[in-house]
């Protein structure tokens, strides 16, 4: 596995104003008035090194300290430490009693999810998890899926998602390549995993042990330069390869996404992605950073369009984050129904549909507009990679 090289994934542009002052600006973001983009782009360290060479009197300022317009601050401006999961920690303090996650007949508040993930994080540290140490997560679709993910980030460990639906040989390769220090797993999947050296934590069997751990915030020395997660490629060209991403990249992508999409506390965000997909990262972190509610679709709902629409209606989902091929499948399923039945499915609370992974066919948009009288905002996102997800909206 290799860290994603800056030249393959530039994060920032060097920008210059009319007075000859340099600073940084996120790649893909609109340059503020009075500033213009130079030809140099790269990661934060490369850009600061360039600025130091061009203007030796400058004291480097981080991206978070640079706000050309203080009256129009964004998520990117407001997060000082470059750690994406800290948005959730801050939100849990603001709205502790709000519902954070719903799965079937279960739900958990922001406060309880914060405490539960703290307990997981503190437990992981006790068994040896430190920054740069990989921690696998192999659980079914559940509230534990969200708490485990947050607990790993809080512990300082490197999150390695292991979808239990993957073939055993693929999981074996991912586990071997990741050099796991620990594995968070539900008992039903443990027998199928070829784990030899990782410390095993059964999130269901060891529930009482985890519950005895501190609910206080997890102390971790991680920095934005530490790894946050490892996502594996599909393996379509051979053996799956792990791509390692730092917290700074995850944070920059998340804050840019939230500034563009505008998620509100009253929103209910549908989680349908596999744990092993980068889209799962935003489907967890974005709503939890904004005070919204995650609605987790079960395995049938993820693949059965009519079951999914029933969930959207029942849980009053407002944001559906999907991919164009599945959206097209859902549309075809609706077209096969009578107008009355179709209208029942489309009488929902959706206000925004996000389509990621590639260009959204115009014919699909037109068909959807003809089917649904309700005005729903459509956003097409591009640049899906095994890094942090889409980079253009």
N, C-alpha and C positions, 0 to 999 in steps of 0.2 A: 504493500500500500504506500501511496505517496500523498503528501499534502498537495492540495490544488495549487499549482504555480501561479503567482500573480499575473504573469503574462497571459495565462489562459483565462483568467477571471478578474479583470481590473475592477477595483472597487471604487476608486476615486479619480477625479480629474484635478489637476492643478489649475486653479483659476487666478486671474490677476485683475486688479481694479485700475482705475485711471491714474492713481497715485503710484503705481508700480508695486503695490503690496500683493503678496501671494497668500493663498490659503488653499484649502481642500474643499471639494464638493462631490457628493455621491454620484457615481456614474449613472446616467439615465434620468437624473433629476433636473428640473428646470433651473438654469443658472439665474441667480437673483439680479435685479437691476444694478448697473454700475460695475458688474464683473463680467469677464469673458473667459472662455475656456482656452487654455494653452494646448499644445500638441502632446503634452505629457500626461499619461495615465498609469495607474498601478495601484498596489496596495498602500496602506497608510505609511509604512516605513519607507517605501520607495519614493513616495511623493514628498515626504518630509526631507529625505536626503537630497532630492532634486532642488527643493526650495532652499535648503542650506547652501547648496552650491551656487545658486543664482543670487541669493541675497544673504550674505554672510552675517549681517547684523540682526537677522530675524531670530527671535526666540520661538521655536516651533510651538504651534498651538494645535491641540487635538481638534478633530471635527466637532466634538460635542461643545467645545468652547467657542466655536465660530458661529455667530448668528447675525447675519447682516441686517435683518429686520427684527428687532426684539419684540415688536407688536404682533408678529406672525410666526410664533414659535411652533415647531412641529414635534412629532414623536421623536424624530432624529435629534432635534435640539435638546429635548427634555431628558433623554436618557444619558446619564453622565458616565456610566461605568462600562458600557458596551457588552452587558450581559442580558440577553433577551428575557430570561426567566424572571428577572427582577421586576419587570413590568407586572407580572402576575402577583408577586409578593406585595408590590405597592397597591394593586387593585384589591387584594384580599383585605388590606387594612382599611380601604375606603368603603367597601361594600361587603362586610363579613357575612351578612345573613342572606345575601342574594344567592340564587341557585347557580352553581357553576357548571355542573354536568348532569345530564339526564341519560339514563340507559334503561329502556323498558320501564319497569315499575320502580327503579331505583333512582335516587338523586342525591347530590351532595352540595353543600354550600361552599362558598369561597373560603370561609374560615376553616371548615372541616377538611377541605381538600388541601389547604395550606398546611394544616397541622399533620395530616396523614402523610403528605409528601415530605414534610420535615422529618417525621419518624423514619420513613424509608431512607432518607438521606443520611440521617445520623447513624442508622444501623449499618448502612453501606460503609461509612467511614470507619466504624468499629471493626469491620471485617477486612479492612485494608485498602479501601478505595481512596485514592488521592488523585490530584490532577494528572492528566495524561494516561490514567489507567482505564481500560475499556470495560464497560459493564453492559452485558447483553440483556435485552428485555424480550421475553417470549411469553406472551399472554394473549388470550382471546379478547374479543371486543368487549370492553367492560370499563367501569370506572377505574379499576386497577391499572388499566392501560394508560390512563392519563396520569394517575398518581405516581406510577412507576417511572414514567418519563420525566416528570418534574423532580422526583426524588433523586434520580441519577444526575441531572443537571445541578441540583442543589449540592450534592455530595462533592462535586468537582470532577466526577468521573466523565468518561467519554461514552455517550449514548450510542449503543449498537442495536438497532431494531432487528428482531428475528421473527418474521411472520410465521406462525405455527402451521399455516397452510402451504408453506413452501415444501418442495421435495426434501427428504432427509439428506440427500447427498449435497444439495445446495446449502442447507443449514450447516452441515458438517464443514464445508469449505469456508463459510462465513465465520464460524466459530474459530476455526484453525487460524485463518488469516488475521483475525482481530486480536488474538492473544488475550482473551478475556481474563480479567482479574476476578470478576464476579458475574453471576447470572441470576437475574430476577426472573422467575418462571412460575407458571401455574402447574400444579402437580400433574395434571392430566397430560402435559406435553413433555415432561421430563424424560420419560423413557425413550422418546424418539430423538433425543439430542445426544450427540457424541461429545460429551464434556469430560475432560480428564483432569484438568488442573484448576479450573475456575472454582471459586467458592460459591456454593449453591444456596440461594435464598428462595424458598418456596413461598410466594406471596400469599397463598391461601393456607397452607399447612403451618407456616410460621407467623400467622396473623397475630396470635396472642403475644409472641415475642416482640414483634414489631410495635405492637400497641403499648408496650412498656417503655419504649424509647421516648426521648424528649420531644415535645412538640415545639420547642423553641427553634428559632432560625438556625440553619446549619452554617457553621463557620467554615469557610473554605478560602484558600489563598488564590483561587483561580483569577486569571486576568483575561482580557479580550484576546490575547494571543494564544491562550491555551485551547486545545481541541474541545469542541462541543459534541461532535457526533461523527460517526462513520456511516456513510451510505454506500451500498454496493451497487455496481452496475448490473444490468440485466443478464450479462453473460452471453448475449446474442452472438458475440464475435469470439467466444471462447470461455475461459474461466471468469466468473464474476470478480471484479476488482473493487477493492474498498477505496473510497475517496474520503479523505479526512478533512474536516472543515473546522476552522477556529470559531470561537464565540463572536469575534468581531464581524465575521461574514454573516453569521446567522442573525445577529442583531441589526446589521445594516439592511439586510433583505426584509426582515420583519417590520422595522420601522418605516421603510419606504412603502411597503405594502399597506400598512395601516394608514399612512398619510394619504394614499391614493384612494383606498376603498371606503374609508369612513364607516367603521363599525360602531354601532351605538349600544349602550347598556341594555336597551330593550330588545336587541336583536337575539335571534335564536339561530345558531350557526350549525349546519348539518355536517357531521363528520362521517365521511364514507371511505376515506383513503386507507389503503393498507399501511400498517405501521412502517413497512420497509420503503415506502414512497416518500419523497421529499414533501409532497403536498400535505402529508400528515402533520408535518412540523407547523405549517401555518394554520391548519385546521384546529390545532390545539392552542398554540401560543397567541394567535391574533385575537380570537374571541375572549380568551382569558385575560389578555392585556387591556381590554376595553370594557370589561364588566359585563360582557354578553354571556349567553348560555350556550354550551355545546350540547347538541343532541346527537348521540351516537347511534348510527344505523347498525343493526345486526347483520350477519352474513347474508341472510335471505334478502333483506331490504337493500343491501348493496348491489345485488344482482337481479332482483325482480322489480321491474319498473313500477308495477301497480302497487306492490307492497311498499315501495319507497314513497310513492305519492300519498299513500294512506298515512305513513309516518309524518310526512310533511304537513298534511292536514291536521292530524291528531295533535301534534306537538307545536303547531303554529310556527313552523320554521319560516324564517324571513330571508336567510341566505343559503343558497345551494351552490356548493363549490364542486364542480364536476369536470369531466373531460368530454370533448365533442362527440366521440363515438358512442359513449353511453347515453348522452343526452339525445342523440339521434335514435338510439334504440328505444328510449322512453317515449319519444315523440311518435314513433311508428306504433308502439303499443297503444297509445291513446287514439290514434287514427283508426284502429281496428274496433274501437268501442262505439256504441251509439252516441249521438250528440248529448243526450241527457246524462248518460254515465260519464262521458268525457267531461262535461261541465262540472259534475260533482267532484272529480279529481282536481280540476283546475280552480275550484273555489277555495283558494288557500291564502296564506298570508305572505307569500313570497314577494319581496321587493327587489331582490338582487340575485342574478345568476352569474356565477363566475365560470368561465370555460377556459381550461388551461391545457398546455401541452402542444399547442399548434394552432394554426389558423382555423377560425370558426367558419364553416361553409355558409355562404350567404343564403343558399336555399333552405338551410335549417332555420336560420333566423326568420326568414319569410314565413315558413310553415308554422313556426311557433307563434308568430304574431297573428296569423290567421286563426290558430286554435284558441288562443287565449285573449279574451277581451281586456283582461287586466294588464295595466302598464307595468312592466317589470324592467328594471335597468339591467342591461347585459354588458358584461365586461369580458374581453378576450385577452388572455394572458399568454405570453410567449416565453420561450427560452428555458423550458423545463430541462433540468440536468440533474445528475447525481451529486448536487452540491447543496443548495438550499432551496431550489425551486425556480420559479419564474423570475425574470429580470425586467420584463417589459409588460406594461398594462396599457 
